[in-house]
Amino acid sequence: MTLRPLAQYLPILDWGRRYDRGQFTGDLVAAVIVTIMLIPQSLAYALLAGMPPEAGIYASIAPIVLYAIFGTSRALAVGPVAVVSLMTAAAVGNIAEAGTAGYVTAALTLAFLSGAMLLALGLFRLGFLANFLSHPVIAGFITASGILIAASQLRHILGVEGEGHTLVEILASLWAHLGEVNPITLLLGVTATAFLFWVRGGLKPLLLRIGLGSRMADIGAKTGPVLAIVGTTLAVWAFDLGSRGVAIVGDVPQSLPPLTLPSFSPDLLSQLFIPALLISIIGFVESISVAQTLAAKKRQRIDPDQELIGLGSANLGAAFTGGFPVTGGFSRSVVNFDAGAETPAAGAFTAVGLALAALFLTPLIYFLPKATLAATIIVAVLSLVDFSILKRAWAFSHADFAAVSVTILLTLVFGVEAGVSAGVITSILVHLYKTSRPHMAVVGRVPGTEHFRNVLRHEVETQPHVLSLRVDESLYFPNARFLEDQLARHAAEKPELTDVVLMFPAVNEIDLSALESLEAINTRLRDADIRLHLSEVKGPVMDRLKRSHFLGDLTGEVFLSQHEAVCALAERR
C-alpha cells in the first residue's frame, strides 16, 4: 500500500510529513491555553456525567491522541462535552446508581458502543445518515439540554440532594430539599457563577487596560475558570469549610489513565444500544458542525466519513482508559483555533499537559468545592440556550417550528433520549411531508425570451391547447399520487387541451412508484386524446427511463428544452 491511500485513513501521515517549527510553536501555545481551560471543564463534565472527577481528565487524554491520528480537523478539540455528558448520565443512571462500580462499567460500555458505531459508520461511509437530523431540531435539542444541564447543577450550588433527568423531576426534587440549603455552599456557588459570567466579558478588557498585549490578555481571560477554582479551593482549605457541610471533590487518584475493560454482557449491551446510537448521532453532528465551521475559515477540507473514524477511535480509547463518551467540543475547539493551533498535534500536546496534571496536580484539588464545578457547567451551557430559533423557525417555516417546539418540549418533559428520538423522527416526518406535496407550477413563456415562469407570478404567454407543468421535486413514492392529482386538476380546467408537457428541470430521481404514476398518466391522457410530452429531462433520469417500457409507450415526445417543446406543439396545432 502506498503512502497516499494509507493517508486517507491515517491523516497524520499527510500533515505529519510537512510538519515544521512554525506549526510546532503555534500548536504548543494553543495546547497550553486549551490545557488550562480543559482541566476545570473535564472535572466539571465528569461531575455532570455522574463519574468520578478523574474520569473527566482520563476521557481527555487517549481520545485526543487517537483523534489526532485519525481525524481530519486541524482545530477540533475532542473530550467530554456538556450535552453528551448529560446523555451519559441519563442513559447510565437508568442502569446503575452513580458512584458504584456498575455505573462506571456501564459508562465505559456506553463509550465502547458509541465508538464501535461511529467507526462502523465511517468505514462503510455512512456519514450522510446524520443529515436526517435537521439543524433546527439540533438547535432545539441543544437549547433544551442546556436548560436541563443548568437545572441539574443547581443542587450543587444550593448544597442539597437532588435527582431526576427531566425538568419536572429536577425542580420537584429541588423544591423538596429547599429547606436543607447550605448557606456557605450557596455563597460559594453564587460567587463563582457571578465571577465566571463576569470573566466572559469583563476580564479581557481589564487586562488590556492595565497594559497587557491583546494575545496575553486573551490567554489571561481563558484562565478565568482556573482562578475561580483556585480561589474557592483556598477558601475551603483555609476556613475548613468541608467540615461545615460544603461538598468537596476529595481524593483524586494521582496517576495516568488506567487500562479498563467495558462489559460485553448481552443484557447490558442491549440496554445501552439505543442511548449509544443517539449519543453517536448527536456527538457526530455537533462535532462535524464545529469542524467544518473552523476549517472553512482557513479553506481546509473536512472528510465527514473520516471524522466518524476519528471520533469512533476516540470513544474506543475512552472506553479502554477509564473515560466515558466524548466528542468535539465547541468552546474548546474555538479556543484551540483562536490560540493558533495549526495541526492536530495541538491536541496531542494537550493530552501530554493533561497527563502531567493527572500525575502531579490532582492532590491540589482535594478541597475543590463541587459548587465551583457546577458554576463552571452552568456558565458554559447557558451560552447554548437559544430561544431565538423558535422565532426564526416560525417566520420561515411552520413545519420547522413544529419540529423545534416538539424537540424542546419533549426533551424538557421526558428527558434527553425522548427529545433526541422525537427530533430524529420529526425531522424525517417533516422531510416526508414536504416532499410528498412538492411545488408544481403551470408555466408560460416570458414574452420575447425563451424563459418559462409560473403563470401566477409573471405576465407570460400560454397556449390554450398546451398545458406546461413544471415539477420542482424528485418523484418517488410519497409524491407520485400527488403528481397525478395535480395534473388531473389542471387538465380539467382546459377543455381545449391536446398536449401536456411535464417539465423536469428539478427532477433528479424517479423511483418505480413514480414511474408507474407516469405510465398511468400517459394511459389516462391517451384515452382522452391528449398527448403527454417531457422536457428538460436530466441525463441520469433519462437513463433510468430508457430501462423501462415508458418511453416506448409515451404518446408524445421528449424535448431537450421547454422552448423547443412549445414551438413544436404550436406548429402542430
NUTOR-842622 format. One record per residue (C-alpha): residue in three letters; x, y, z. Coordinates in pm, 1 decimal. Last residue first. Layout:
N
ALA, X, Y, Z
...
This chain:
573
ARG, -5189.5, 2286.5, -3390.6
ARG, -4875.2, 2106.0, -3498.9
GLU, -4671.7, 2425.8, -3535.9
ALA, -4754.5, 2536.5, -3181.2
LEU, -4651.6, 2193.5, -3048.0
ALA, -4302.4, 2224.0, -3198.4
CYS, -4251.0, 2577.8, -3066.1
VAL, -4374.4, 2483.1, -2717.1
ALA, -4146.8, 2178.2, -2698.2
GLU, -3837.7, 2360.1, -2823.3
HIS, -3891.0, 2632.7, -2564.4
GLN, -3935.0, 2369.3, -2294.2
SER, -3593.3, 2228.2, -2376.2
LEU, -3446.0, 1898.8, -2497.7
PHE, -3785.9, 1758.6, -2582.9
VAL, -3910.4, 1406.4, -2507.1
GLU, -4202.4, 1318.7, -2732.4
GLY, -4572.6, 1231.6, -2719.1
THR, -4783.0, 920.1, -2669.7
LEU, -4520.3, 755.3, -2449.9
ASP, -4545.9, 374.9, -2480.7
GLY, -4185.7, 325.7, -2596.5
LEU, -4061.7, 583.5, -2346.5
PHE, -4237.6, 402.1, -2059.9
HIS, -4119.7, 50.0, -2136.0
SER, -3836.5, 75.3, -1882.4
ARG, -3454.3, 91.3, -1893.4
LYS, -3475.3, 405.8, -2105.1
LEU, -3648.8, 579.1, -1815.0
ARG, -3342.2, 516.7, -1596.9
ASP, -3102.9, 668.0, -1848.2
MET, -3340.0, 962.8, -1891.6
VAL, -3325.8, 1030.8, -1516.4
PRO, -2945.4, 1014.2, -1519.0
GLY, -2933.8, 1252.8, -1818.4
LYS, -3171.2, 1518.1, -1686.2
VAL, -3510.1, 1567.1, -1853.5
GLU, -3560.0, 1920.1, -1986.2
SER, -3893.3, 1834.3, -2145.5
LEU, -4148.8, 1553.1, -2132.0
HIS, -4455.8, 1503.7, -2350.0
LEU, -4800.1, 1350.6, -2296.2
ARG, -5056.9, 1355.1, -2579.5
ILE, -5425.3, 1409.5, -2512.3
ASP, -5690.5, 1201.0, -2687.7
ALA, -5877.6, 1140.5, -2357.0
ASP, -5776.5, 771.8, -2352.2
ARG, -5421.6, 885.6, -2425.7
LEU, -5435.5, 1119.4, -2125.0
ARG, -5540.5, 832.7, -1899.3
THR, -5268.5, 598.9, -2032.8
ASN, -4988.2, 857.6, -2003.6
ILE, -5095.5, 947.5, -1651.0
ALA, -5095.2, 578.8, -1551.7
GLU, -4746.7, 533.7, -1700.1
LEU, -4625.7, 840.7, -1515.1
SER, -4774.7, 701.1, -1192.1
GLU, -4599.6, 368.0, -1252.1
LEU, -4271.3, 552.5, -1297.4
ALA, -4334.2, 740.4, -972.3
SER, -4376.0, 412.5, -785.7
LEU, -4063.7, 269.8, -952.1
ASP, -3842.8, 560.9, -846.3
ILE, -3766.8, 880.1, -1036.9
GLU, -3464.1, 1088.3, -936.3
ASN, -3309.6, 1426.3, -1009.6
VAL, -3626.4, 1610.8, -1109.0
ALA, -3557.2, 1983.4, -1091.7
PRO, -3552.6, 2052.9, -1468.4
PHE, -3841.4, 1804.2, -1528.1
MET, -4102.4, 1997.6, -1728.2
LEU, -4412.0, 1787.4, -1793.4
VAL, -4570.8, 1886.6, -2123.1
VAL, -4939.3, 1812.7, -2179.0
ASP, -5092.6, 1830.1, -2526.9
THR, -5445.2, 1842.1, -2671.2
LEU, -5627.6, 2062.9, -2420.3
GLU, -5924.8, 2261.6, -2548.4
PRO, -6129.8, 2199.7, -2229.8
LYS, -5851.7, 2339.5, -2005.9
GLU, -5957.0, 2338.7, -1636.0
ALA, -5982.3, 1958.8, -1620.9
ALA, -5614.0, 1936.9, -1720.4
HIS, -5510.3, 2140.4, -1415.6
ARG, -5693.5, 1912.0, -1172.1
ALA, -5579.0, 1589.6, -1342.2
LEU, -5217.2, 1710.0, -1334.4
GLN, -5235.8, 1793.9, -966.0
ASP, -5393.5, 1460.3, -875.0
GLU, -5142.7, 1251.9, -1072.9
LEU, -4848.4, 1445.9, -930.3
PHE, -4984.2, 1393.6, -577.3
ARG, -5001.1, 1018.3, -646.0
ALA, -4623.5, 1010.8, -705.0
ASN, -4544.8, 1223.8, -400.4
PRO, -4467.8, 969.8, -125.2
PHE, -4343.1, 700.2, -370.6
TYR, -4080.6, 898.0, -559.8
LEU, -4054.0, 1194.1, -795.5
SER, -3773.7, 1444.8, -749.7
GLU, -3903.7, 1793.3, -684.9
ASP, -3992.8, 2111.4, -872.6
VAL, -4228.6, 1968.9, -1136.0
ARG, -4310.6, 2223.9, -1408.7
LEU, -4648.2, 2181.0, -1578.5
SER, -4694.2, 2307.3, -1935.9
LEU, -5053.4, 2259.2, -2053.1
VAL, -5098.3, 2311.3, -2426.9
HIS, -5430.7, 2363.3, -2613.9
PRO, -5498.4, 2709.6, -2471.5
GLN, -5146.9, 2833.9, -2548.8
THR, -4961.4, 3042.1, -2289.5
GLU, -4769.7, 3371.6, -2291.6
VAL, -4642.9, 3513.5, -1961.6
GLU, -4700.4, 3801.7, -1721.2
HIS, -4539.6, 3658.9, -1409.8
ARG, -4622.2, 3516.5, -1065.9
LEU, -4935.3, 3307.1, -1115.4
VAL, -4830.4, 3191.0, -1463.7
ASN, -4507.5, 3048.4, -1315.4
ARG, -4211.2, 3110.9, -1547.0
PHE, -4067.8, 2994.5, -1877.8
HIS, -3764.6, 3154.7, -2039.0
GLU, -3703.1, 3150.6, -2415.4
THR, -3749.9, 3525.4, -2437.6
GLY, -3957.2, 3788.9, -2618.5
PRO, -4258.2, 3748.3, -2391.6
VAL, -4190.8, 3530.9, -2081.1
ARG, -4315.9, 3186.4, -2183.9
GLY, -4574.8, 3008.5, -1973.7
VAL, -4569.7, 2785.7, -1668.6
VAL, -4818.5, 2585.4, -1461.8
ALA, -4634.7, 2527.2, -1136.1
MET, -4562.9, 2229.6, -913.4
HIS, -4423.5, 2254.3, -560.6
PRO, -4386.6, 1916.6, -397.9
ARG, -4651.5, 1773.7, -165.5
SER, -4496.9, 1445.2, -51.6
THR, -4155.2, 1613.5, -42.7
LYS, -4259.8, 1849.7, 236.5
TYR, -4437.1, 1581.9, 437.6
LEU, -4150.3, 1334.3, 400.1
HIS, -3898.6, 1595.4, 517.7
VAL, -4118.0, 1693.5, 811.8
LEU, -4158.5, 1324.9, 902.4
ILE, -3782.3, 1265.4, 885.9
SER, -3703.6, 1564.5, 1107.0
THR, -3984.2, 1468.5, 1345.4
ILE, -3847.4, 1116.0, 1387.8
VAL, -3493.6, 1240.8, 1456.6
GLY, -3614.5, 1511.4, 1693.6
ALA, -3850.6, 1274.6, 1873.4
SER, -3557.7, 1043.1, 1938.9
VAL, -3349.9, 1343.7, 2052.2
GLY, -3616.2, 1451.5, 2298.7
ALA, -3707.7, 1105.1, 2426.6
GLU, -3342.4, 1032.2, 2496.6
VAL, -3283.5, 1374.8, 2650.8
GLY, -3562.0, 1365.7, 2905.1
PHE, -3944.3, 1341.9, 2915.4
VAL, -4058.8, 1694.6, 2998.1
LEU, -3759.4, 1907.4, 2897.7
THR, -3657.9, 1695.4, 2598.3
LEU, -4020.9, 1653.1, 2489.8
LEU, -4083.5, 2028.0, 2492.3
ILE, -3762.8, 2127.0, 2313.7
THR, -3799.2, 1860.7, 2041.8
VAL, -4169.3, 1929.2, 1986.5
SER, -4103.1, 2302.2, 1956.8
VAL, -3816.1, 2257.0, 1711.3
ALA, -4016.1, 2021.2, 1486.2
ALA, -4325.6, 2243.6, 1497.9
PHE, -4117.6, 2547.5, 1408.2
ASP, -3963.7, 2351.5, 1119.9
ALA, -4313.7, 2282.7, 985.8
HIS, -4412.4, 2646.5, 1038.4
SER, -4125.2, 2754.2, 813.5
PHE, -3950.7, 3091.1, 788.8
ALA, -4112.3, 3320.5, 1046.5
TRP, -4189.4, 3039.0, 1288.9
ALA, -3837.4, 2895.5, 1253.8
ARG, -3675.1, 3232.9, 1319.7
LYS, -3888.9, 3294.8, 1629.0
LEU, -3828.0, 2946.7, 1767.2
ILE, -3453.4, 2963.7, 1692.6
SER, -3445.6, 3282.0, 1903.0
PHE, -3478.6, 3054.1, 2205.8
ASP, -3103.2, 2999.6, 2211.4
VAL, -2959.8, 2818.9, 2513.2
LEU, -2604.1, 2708.9, 2431.9
SER, -2449.3, 3005.5, 2615.7
LEU, -2627.9, 2874.8, 2924.7
VAL, -2414.3, 2564.3, 2895.7
ALA, -2074.4, 2711.5, 2985.9
VAL, -2191.5, 2931.9, 3272.9
ILE, -2386.1, 2644.5, 3426.7
ILE, -2100.0, 2396.9, 3387.3
THR, -1839.9, 2620.1, 3553.1
ALA, -2085.9, 2701.4, 3833.4
ALA, -2134.9, 2328.5, 3893.9
LEU, -1757.3, 2287.4, 3916.7
THR, -1748.6, 2568.0, 4170.3
ALA, -2032.7, 2411.5, 4372.7
LYS, -1837.3, 2085.6, 4380.3
PRO, -1592.4, 2258.6, 4612.9
LEU, -1221.0, 2197.8, 4541.6
PHE, -1060.4, 2086.9, 4868.8
TYR, -882.5, 1782.5, 4718.0
ILE, -796.7, 1980.2, 4404.6
LEU, -426.8, 2023.5, 4479.0
PRO, -371.2, 1648.7, 4520.3
THR, -463.4, 1612.8, 4148.3
LEU, -176.0, 1827.7, 4023.3
PHE, 115.0, 1587.5, 3970.2
LEU, 23.3, 1281.3, 3767.7
ALA, -319.3, 1379.9, 3632.6
ALA, -186.4, 1728.9, 3552.5
LEU, 108.4, 1575.3, 3367.9
ALA, -134.7, 1361.5, 3167.6
LEU, -342.8, 1671.5, 3096.6
GLY, -39.6, 1851.1, 2955.4
VAL, 53.2, 1549.4, 2742.9
ALA, -303.6, 1530.2, 2611.3
THR, -285.8, 1899.1, 2520.2
PHE, 31.3, 1826.7, 2321.6
ALA, -160.0, 1557.5, 2130.1
GLY, -442.8, 1803.3, 2065.3
ALA, -201.8, 2063.0, 1928.7
ALA, -64.2, 1784.4, 1707.7
PRO, -399.0, 1802.7, 1525.8
THR, -241.3, 2082.2, 1317.3
GLU, -207.7, 2462.1, 1311.2
ALA, -345.8, 2560.7, 1651.4
GLY, -313.9, 2939.0, 1685.7
ALA, -490.6, 3030.4, 2009.1
ASP, -804.5, 3123.0, 1812.6
PHE, -835.9, 2767.6, 1679.3
ASN, -782.6, 2598.4, 2016.1
VAL, -1019.9, 2846.2, 2181.8
VAL, -1280.3, 2770.5, 1914.4
SER, -1225.1, 2397.8, 1968.9
ARG, -1252.2, 2442.4, 2347.6
SER, -1588.2, 2616.6, 2316.1
PHE, -1742.9, 2387.1, 2055.6
GLY, -1641.4, 2045.6, 2190.6
GLY, -1562.4, 1754.2, 1961.6
THR, -1694.1, 1427.0, 2101.9
VAL, -1663.1, 1208.4, 2408.8
PRO, -1838.5, 910.2, 2570.1
PHE, -1691.1, 797.4, 2907.6
GLY, -1337.9, 753.6, 3042.1
GLY, -1136.0, 488.8, 3226.7
THR, -878.2, 414.8, 2958.8
PHE, -1035.1, 134.2, 2749.7
ALA, -1369.9, 302.8, 2687.1
ALA, -1211.1, 643.1, 2629.0
GLY, -990.3, 497.8, 2354.2
LEU, -1296.2, 341.9, 2191.9
ASN, -1455.9, 685.5, 2204.2
ALA, -1156.6, 847.9, 2035.2
SER, -1142.2, 575.6, 1768.3
GLY, -1506.9, 636.2, 1684.8
LEU, -1447.2, 1011.0, 1672.3
GLY, -1161.9, 965.8, 1423.4
ILE, -1348.8, 706.4, 1216.6
LEU, -1656.9, 927.7, 1202.1
GLU, -1435.6, 1219.6, 1106.1
GLN, -1303.6, 1003.3, 821.7
ASP, -1660.3, 976.6, 690.7
PRO, -1717.4, 1350.7, 728.3
ASP, -1396.1, 1446.5, 540.8
ILE, -1316.0, 1805.2, 640.8
ARG, -1140.1, 2033.8, 395.5
GLN, -936.6, 2345.6, 470.6
ARG, -1008.4, 2693.4, 343.7
LYS, -869.6, 2851.7, 662.1
LYS, -1200.2, 2990.7, 789.2
ALA, -1384.3, 2698.2, 630.3
ALA, -1199.1, 2455.8, 859.0
LEU, -1341.4, 2625.5, 1169.5
THR, -1702.9, 2592.5, 1054.3
GLN, -1646.6, 2241.1, 920.4
ALA, -1501.1, 2117.6, 1249.9
VAL, -1772.9, 2279.3, 1463.1
SER, -2055.3, 2131.4, 1255.2
ILE, -1877.1, 1794.5, 1235.1
SER, -1853.8, 1775.2, 1613.6
GLU, -2214.8, 1864.8, 1692.9
VAL, -2347.8, 1627.3, 1426.3
PHE, -2112.4, 1349.2, 1539.6
GLY, -2195.6, 1383.9, 1907.0
ILE, -2570.9, 1397.8, 1842.4
ILE, -2563.8, 1087.5, 1621.4
SER, -2325.9, 887.9, 1841.7
ILE, -2513.9, 981.9, 2159.6
LEU, -2839.0, 866.7, 1998.0
LEU, -2685.0, 534.8, 1892.3
ALA, -2530.3, 482.0, 2236.5
PRO, -2865.7, 552.9, 2403.2
ILE, -3030.5, 295.9, 2168.1
PHE, -2770.2, 22.7, 2232.6
LEU, -2731.9, 72.7, 2608.6
GLN, -2992.0, -177.8, 2726.7
SER, -2892.3, -429.7, 2457.0
LEU, -2525.2, -403.1, 2554.6
LEU, -2611.6, -451.4, 2921.5
ASP, -2808.5, -771.7, 2852.3
PRO, -2552.4, -907.0, 2606.4
SER, -2275.5, -861.6, 2869.0
PHE, -1966.8, -733.4, 2691.2
SER, -1863.8, -504.9, 2976.2
PRO, -1604.2, -238.7, 2914.5
LEU, -1241.6, -303.5, 3008.0
THR, -1009.1, -56.5, 3171.2
LEU, -641.3, 30.5, 3138.4
PRO, -572.6, 308.9, 3383.4
PRO, -536.9, 675.3, 3286.4
LEU, -215.1, 818.1, 3435.7
SER, -195.8, 851.5, 3811.3
GLN, -260.3, 1062.0, 4119.3
PRO, -602.8, 928.2, 4210.5
VAL, -844.5, 1203.9, 4321.6
ASP, -924.5, 1230.9, 4693.5
GLY, -1190.7, 1485.1, 4782.3
VAL, -1408.7, 1674.1, 4533.5
ILE, -1571.7, 1885.8, 4800.7
ALA, -1924.7, 1920.7, 4939.3
VAL, -1952.5, 2214.0, 5181.2
GLY, -2119.6, 2088.2, 5501.0
ARG, -1933.5, 2279.1, 5767.2
SER, -1646.4, 2029.1, 5796.6
GLY, -1561.7, 2094.0, 5430.4
LEU, -1548.7, 2465.0, 5508.5
ASP, -1216.6, 2426.5, 5687.9
PHE, -1161.5, 2804.2, 5670.7
ALA, -826.8, 2797.1, 5487.0
TRP, -897.5, 2483.9, 5283.1
VAL, -1246.2, 2584.6, 5165.3
ALA, -1126.7, 2936.8, 5083.9
LEU, -816.6, 2806.5, 4903.5
THR, -1035.6, 2583.3, 4688.7
THR, -1272.0, 2873.4, 4616.3
GLY, -991.1, 3099.1, 4493.2
VAL, -800.0, 2835.5, 4296.1
ILE, -1112.8, 2705.2, 4120.3
ALA, -1236.8, 3053.4, 4035.2
LEU, -892.4, 3147.5, 3903.5
VAL, -885.7, 2830.2, 3692.8
PRO, -1226.8, 2919.3, 3547.2
GLY, -1089.9, 3261.7, 3447.3
THR, -771.2, 3127.4, 3286.3
LYS, -910.7, 3192.3, 2936.5
ALA, -911.3, 3565.8, 3008.5
GLY, -537.3, 3554.0, 3072.5
ILE, -474.8, 3397.2, 2732.4
ASP, -677.1, 3672.9, 2566.2
ALA, -494.5, 3939.4, 2766.0
MET, -162.3, 3784.8, 2660.4
ARG, -268.3, 3797.2, 2294.8
SER, -402.7, 4154.1, 2315.4
GLY, -99.6, 4290.0, 2495.4
LEU, -118.9, 4361.5, 2868.1
GLY, -122.0, 4725.3, 2981.1
ILE, -362.5, 4752.7, 3272.8
ARG, -645.5, 4847.0, 3036.0
LEU, -593.1, 4535.4, 2825.7
LEU, -621.6, 4314.1, 3132.2
LEU, -948.9, 4482.5, 3227.9
PRO, -1085.9, 4446.1, 2873.2
LYS, -1000.3, 4071.4, 2890.0
LEU, -1161.3, 4016.4, 3229.0
GLY, -1500.1, 4175.5, 3158.4
GLY, -1690.0, 3972.7, 2901.9
ARG, -1653.0, 3606.2, 2988.3
VAL, -1484.8, 3678.2, 3323.3
TRP, -1800.4, 3848.7, 3451.9
PHE, -2007.4, 3534.3, 3397.8
LEU, -1734.5, 3334.6, 3572.0
PHE, -1733.9, 3570.4, 3870.3
ALA, -2112.9, 3556.4, 3904.6
THR, -2107.8, 3177.8, 3896.7
ALA, -1820.6, 3154.5, 4148.2
THR, -1995.7, 3395.4, 4386.3
VAL, -2327.9, 3212.6, 4353.3
GLY, -2165.0, 2876.7, 4421.6
LEU, -1950.8, 2991.8, 4713.9
LEU, -2240.7, 3172.9, 4880.8
LEU, -2474.9, 2878.9, 4823.9
THR, -2219.1, 2638.1, 4969.0
ILE, -2189.9, 2861.7, 5276.2
PRO, -2568.4, 2890.8, 5313.4
ASN, -2628.4, 2511.3, 5290.7
VAL, -2984.3, 2465.0, 5163.8
GLU, -3176.4, 2194.4, 5353.6
GLY, -3516.5, 2367.9, 5345.4
LEU, -3517.5, 2355.8, 4967.0
HIS, -3498.4, 1976.2, 4965.9
ALA, -3848.0, 1906.2, 4828.4
TRP, -3828.8, 2205.4, 4595.8
LEU, -3501.8, 2080.8, 4447.5
SER, -3653.3, 1736.8, 4383.7
ALA, -3961.9, 1886.2, 4218.0
LEU, -3742.0, 2108.5, 4000.7
ILE, -3529.7, 1812.9, 3886.5
GLU, -3826.1, 1582.2, 3822.9
VAL, -4013.5, 1845.1, 3619.4
LEU, -3701.5, 1938.2, 3420.5
THR, -3633.4, 1576.2, 3334.7
HIS, -3342.6, 1352.4, 3440.7
GLY, -3409.1, 1343.4, 3813.9
GLU, -3218.0, 1379.7, 4138.1
GLY, -3128.3, 1619.9, 4412.5
GLU, -2956.1, 1640.2, 4748.1
VAL, -2872.4, 1988.5, 4868.1
GLY, -2571.0, 2221.3, 4860.2
LEU, -2754.2, 2502.5, 4684.7
ILE, -2497.4, 2537.5, 4405.0
HIS, -2460.0, 2158.8, 4387.8
ARG, -2837.4, 2118.1, 4364.0
LEU, -2848.3, 2387.0, 4095.5
GLN, -2641.7, 2165.0, 3867.3
SER, -2937.7, 1972.1, 3725.0
ALA, -3110.9, 2297.8, 3631.6
ALA, -2813.0, 2412.8, 3424.2
ILE, -2796.7, 2076.6, 3248.3
LEU, -3169.8, 2068.1, 3177.9
ILE, -3169.2, 2422.3, 3038.8
GLY, -2869.4, 2347.9, 2817.1
SER, -3035.8, 2024.9, 2703.7
ALA, -3344.0, 2220.4, 2593.0
THR, -3129.8, 2457.4, 2387.4
ILE, -2921.4, 2169.1, 2248.9
PHE, -3237.0, 1983.6, 2141.7
GLY, -3386.5, 2290.0, 1977.3
ALA, -3065.7, 2368.0, 1787.7
ILE, -3040.4, 2004.2, 1674.2
VAL, -3403.6, 2016.1, 1559.4
PRO, -3340.9, 2340.3, 1369.7
HIS, -3027.7, 2185.4, 1210.6
SER, -3209.9, 1880.8, 1077.8
LEU, -3129.8, 1527.0, 1189.3
PHE, -3157.0, 1322.3, 870.1
ASN, -2819.6, 1462.3, 765.2
ALA, -2653.7, 1231.6, 1019.1
LEU, -2718.4, 944.2, 778.9
PHE, -2477.5, 1106.1, 529.4
GLY, -2185.2, 977.0, 736.3
LEU, -2247.5, 627.1, 603.0
ARG, -1904.9, 569.3, 451.4
PHE, -1892.9, 198.4, 545.5
LEU, -1571.4, 254.2, 741.8
GLY, -1711.8, 573.9, 894.4
LEU, -2043.8, 423.0, 1003.3
ALA, -1858.3, 125.5, 1154.1
LEU, -1623.0, 354.7, 1347.4
LEU, -1911.7, 563.6, 1477.5
MET, -2098.9, 253.5, 1591.7
ALA, -1793.3, 98.2, 1757.1
GLY, -1712.5, 423.1, 1936.5
SER, -2068.4, 461.0, 2064.4
LEU, -2070.4, 101.5, 2186.1
PHE, -1735.6, 142.4, 2361.0
ALA, -1833.3, 474.2, 2520.1
LEU, -2154.7, 316.1, 2651.0
THR, -1955.6, 20.2, 2781.7
LEU, -1725.7, 253.5, 2974.1
ALA, -2031.3, 431.8, 3116.9
ALA, -2185.8, 95.7, 3215.9
THR, -1863.9, -7.1, 3389.2
VAL, -1853.8, 321.6, 3581.0
TYR, -2214.0, 278.3, 3696.1
GLY, -2156.7, -85.0, 3796.8
ALA, -1859.3, 19.7, 4008.1
THR, -2089.8, 247.4, 4206.7
GLY, -2076.8, 624.5, 4242.4
ALA, -2395.6, 688.3, 4048.1
GLU, -2651.6, 407.5, 4083.0
ALA, -2684.5, 164.6, 3794.4
ILE, -2898.9, 101.5, 3486.4
ASN, -3128.2, 401.0, 3442.6
GLY, -2849.8, 634.2, 3554.7
VAL, -2634.8, 501.9, 3270.3
ALA, -2855.9, 652.0, 3000.0
ALA, -2942.2, 983.1, 3168.9
ALA, -2586.9, 1037.1, 3296.4
THR, -2444.2, 965.4, 2952.0
MET, -2695.3, 1197.5, 2786.0
LEU, -2587.0, 1474.7, 3024.4
SER, -2221.2, 1408.4, 2943.6
VAL, -2305.8, 1415.2, 2570.7
VAL, -2472.6, 1755.1, 2610.6
ALA, -2195.6, 1909.3, 2822.9
VAL, -1886.4, 1793.2, 2637.7
PRO, -1615.3, 1543.9, 2735.2
GLY, -1316.2, 1536.0, 2500.3
VAL, -1209.2, 1622.4, 2146.8
ALA, -1058.5, 1955.1, 2040.6
LEU, -1118.2, 2026.3, 1671.2
ALA, -852.1, 2258.5, 1526.5
ARG, -680.2, 2081.7, 1235.8
SER, -983.1, 1869.9, 1153.4
THR, -915.9, 1544.1, 966.8
GLY, -923.7, 1289.4, 1249.0
PHE, -735.2, 955.7, 1264.1
ILE, -406.4, 1030.6, 1439.9
ALA, -504.9, 1349.3, 1625.3
TYR, -833.1, 1177.3, 1715.1
LEU, -639.4, 897.0, 1880.1
VAL, -432.6, 1142.6, 2084.3
ILE, -738.3, 1337.3, 2196.5
PRO, -922.7, 1018.3, 2293.4
ALA, -621.4, 893.9, 2498.1
ILE, -608.6, 1209.4, 2713.0
SER, -943.4, 1386.7, 2759.6
ALA, -1150.6, 1095.7, 2890.1
TYR, -885.8, 1039.2, 3159.6
ILE, -926.6, 1400.3, 3273.7
GLY, -1303.4, 1364.6, 3301.9
ALA, -1265.6, 1025.4, 3466.3
GLU, -1057.7, 1192.8, 3741.0
PRO, -1369.7, 1362.5, 3876.3
PRO, -1553.3, 1030.1, 3939.5
MET, -1849.8, 985.3, 3700.9
GLY, -2208.1, 1109.9, 3729.7
ALA, -2195.4, 1255.8, 3377.2
LEU, -2229.4, 1608.5, 3516.3
LEU, -1945.9, 1550.7, 3765.6
ALA, -1729.4, 1419.0, 3482.7
TYR, -1825.9, 1732.0, 3290.3
ALA, -1697.9, 1952.2, 3573.5
LEU, -1364.8, 1773.5, 3612.5
SER, -1302.1, 1791.1, 3239.4
GLN, -1400.3, 2158.0, 3224.9
PRO, -1171.5, 2250.4, 3515.8
ILE, -869.7, 2087.1, 3343.6
LEU, -972.9, 2182.5, 2990.0
MET, -917.5, 2557.3, 3010.4
ILE, -558.1, 2532.7, 3129.4
THR, -497.5, 2253.7, 2877.5
VAL, -653.3, 2463.1, 2598.5
ILE, -413.3, 2751.8, 2665.8
VAL, -102.4, 2531.6, 2685.7
ALA, -209.1, 2335.0, 2376.6
ALA, -259.9, 2651.0, 2171.3
VAL, 92.6, 2767.9, 2255.4
LEU, 233.8, 2426.1, 2160.8
ASP, 39.3, 2407.3, 1834.1
GLY, 155.5, 2750.7, 1720.7
THR, 519.6, 2673.0, 1805.6
PHE, 509.2, 2333.1, 1634.8
GLN, 349.8, 2483.0, 1326.6
GLY, 638.9, 2727.4, 1294.6
ARG, 892.1, 2450.1, 1354.6
ASP, 764.0, 2234.3, 1069.7
TYR, 522.4, 1946.6, 999.4
ARG, 504.6, 1851.5, 634.0
ARG, 534.8, 1474.5, 693.7
GLY, 279.9, 1496.6, 974.6
TRP, 7.9, 1666.5, 768.2
ASP, -43.9, 1368.5, 536.9
LEU, 69.2, 1076.5, 751.8
ILE, -145.0, 1214.8, 1036.5
PRO, -445.8, 1176.4, 805.4
LEU, -438.0, 798.9, 870.9
TYR, -732.0, 650.6, 679.5
GLN, -684.2, 856.3, 363.8
ALA, -312.4, 865.2, 442.5
LEU, -294.2, 492.2, 362.7
PRO, -407.7, 566.3, 7.7
ARG, -125.8, 824.0, -28.9
LEU, 155.9, 630.9, 138.1
THR, 139.3, 338.6, -97.1
MET, 0.0, 0.0, 0.0
